[in-house]
Every structure is written in C-alpha cells, then in structure tokens.
Amino acid sequence: MRIKVVVVALAVAVLQAATPEPAEEYRVKGAYLLNFAKFVEWPDSAFKGPADPIAVCVLGANPFSPALDAAAHSVLVEKHPVVVKQIPEPLQARQCHIVFVSTAERKHVRALLQAVQGGNVLTVGESDGFVADGGVIELSVEGGKVRMEINTDGAKKAGLRISAKLLSLAQTTR
C-alpha cells in the first residue's frame, strides 16, 4: 500500500511539473498578448490618430485577473499606449486591435470571427482549432510551455503585417 501512495504522489508531481499552473499560464499568455502589439503592424486606418491606444480586448470572462491591466500601463508601441478592455459580446470586438478568446468562450468564436470580418483585428484564441476556424493566432500549452500557431492568410485578410521575428517563433499555417 505504501508503494502505491509513493507512485501516485510521484505521478501527481510529474503531471504538475509538466503543466503550468493556471495563474502562470495566463501570466505568460498575457505577456504574449502585450508583445503581439509590438510585432504586428496595423494600417493607419485602424487608428483615429497617431497616439490612439491599441485596444487589447478579452471576450467574456477575464482569465488574466488585474495583472494584464497593470502590465499594459507600462507598454507604449510607437506612441500608442496599450489599454485592456473586457467585452461581453463578439459584436464589440470591432473596437479592438487585439481580441483574446479563452477556451471558456469557445462557443462565441464563430460569432467573433464574423463580427471582425473586414476589420483590422488580431484574433487570438486558446481552443483547439482556433486558427483552422479562421482565427489569426492560437496559443496552446505543450510540454509545459506556451506555444503559438499563426494563420498568415488570416492576418493578411485582417490587413495586418506580422513581423518576421514573431513568425520565426511560431508554427505557421495558411
């Protein structure tokens, strides 16, 4: 019986080490979101003025807690401050430059992608198949690390240019 307890405890420890804690996972994903603003180029028409903020929006429940808001206050991208907004429904995504859709909001992905069609919105999701559905960036956790897949055709359709540096860090699909 004692051997079983030790084996179970070791298995749990290995699983916990391989999977980041949710708070840590979202801290990393939040950093990705803020850094995307530095490595994506929007057309001038995506802003009302040269110092207009870059709006990073979270659709539905915010898994980032206030940490994303606090971190955004220190980010400035070519005279554009970064602001974080929580939006309750997909139709409000047109007012955003970056929209994050958590797995909990998966049911709204199609409506979101339809709402931003023809707009200059970088869509980021974490559910399986997000880029296959037409999203631009899919974040996933593999081997305890946050990975990204970028849909380059989706970025072009949104009128966005993604830097070669960011593309070199991701798996890309068309």
C-alpha angles and dihedrals in degrees: 000000000000091000090054091053091050092047092048091047091050092048091051091048091051092049092049092049092050095049119058117233111259092246091051092044091054092044088058094043090049090053088051091052093052092045092050086069088063096049101041124076119211123197115257089249089068089073131058091214142358093267097040111133125255104239115217106192131193115207112224122330113023111230091182098071116207091312093089092051091050093048092048092060090071096049122098120172114192094324091318115117115211120237129186121220132180113219121195098203139031096244090068091061092087088076091059135083094201124024124191120202116193124209088256089063095046091120089067098052097098092046090048094050090048092048094053096042109130091016130105097249125140105217117205124184140168103206122104112268096020094134091041087057090054103271117139104225129024119194119202138167116240125167090354092303132105110245131184137213119198126206101211093188090052090052091051092049088053090051092245129139115210116203120246088238092062093042090053090059095052143061106249131210132181 
